[in-house]
């Protein structure tokens, strides 16, 4: 996830929250829907959801008092209020479903990069690309659409020691 061309450090849970809200853009998403979607089969309080929304707003540079992206509907849930559109990449290609937040000064994108192997264990290097590939698949499933993804593997992931 990028903001003004800078990669944002967000957790997978925040990314899931963003994708769920964008997928239901303009509609009220109840707290119960979000809790069921993000924490299935877990006993999580509204406070955890409120904290996740707060962290996502911070990552997006949004303000709860005058929101551009996520509006709180008191005691009910949230609504993603920024316009979402499908973007056509060129006149020769069919439209590829891409989310662009027109409230941003530049077209928004989601990039999934290889994860950093902080263990230093060469045998675990393949996980860097494997986890990123799983997240990419989850993005595809969340949007429930087909779109092209060009995510080359890092040298470490291509040639594990």
Residue pairs with C-beta under 8 A, 6 or more apart in sequence:
1 7
1 8
1 10
1 15
1 18
1 59
1 110
1 111
2 8
2 108
2 109
2 110
2 111
3 59
3 60
3 61
3 104
4 105
4 106
5 106
7 111
7 113
8 59
9 59
10 18
10 55
10 56
10 59
11 55
12 135
13 38
13 52
14 52
14 55
14 56
14 59
15 110
15 135
16 37
16 38
16 138
16 142
17 34
17 38
17 52
17 53
17 56
18 56
18 60
19 139
19 142
19 143
20 29
20 34
20 37
20 38
20 142
21 29
21 70
21 78
21 80
22 80
22 84
22 99
23 142
23 143
23 144
24 80
25 80
25 81
25 82
25 83
25 84
26 79
26 80
26 81
26 84
27 79
28 73
28 76
28 77
28 78
28 79
29 77
29 78
29 79
29 80
30 76
30 77
31 46
31 49
31 76
31 77
31 78
32 77
33 77
34 49
34 77
34 78
35 44
35 46
35 49
38 44
38 49
38 52
39 48
53 70
53 72
53 78
54 64
56 62
56 70
57 63
57 64
57 67
57 69
57 70
60 68
60 69
60 70
62 68
62 69
62 70
64 70
64 72
67 81
68 81
68 82
68 103
69 80
69 81
69 82
69 101
69 103
70 78
70 79
70 80
70 81
71 78
71 79
71 80
71 81
72 78
73 79
82 101
82 102
82 103
82 104
83 101
83 102
83 103
84 99
84 100
84 101
85 99
85 100
85 102
86 95
86 96
86 97
86 98
87 95
87 96
87 98
87 100
87 107
88 94
88 95
88 96
89 96
89 98
96 147
96 148
97 143
97 145
97 146
97 147
98 109
98 147
99 108
99 110
99 143
100 107
100 108
101 107
101 108
110 139
112 132
112 135
112 136
112 139
112 149
112 151
113 132
113 151
114 128
114 129
114 132
114 153
114 154
114 156
114 157
115 127
115 128
115 131
115 132
116 128
117 124
117 125
117 127
117 128
117 156
122 160
122 161
123 160
123 161
125 156
125 157
125 160
125 161
126 157
126 160
128 154
128 156
128 157
129 153
129 154
129 157
129 158
130 157
132 151
133 151
136 149
136 151
140 146
140 147
140 149
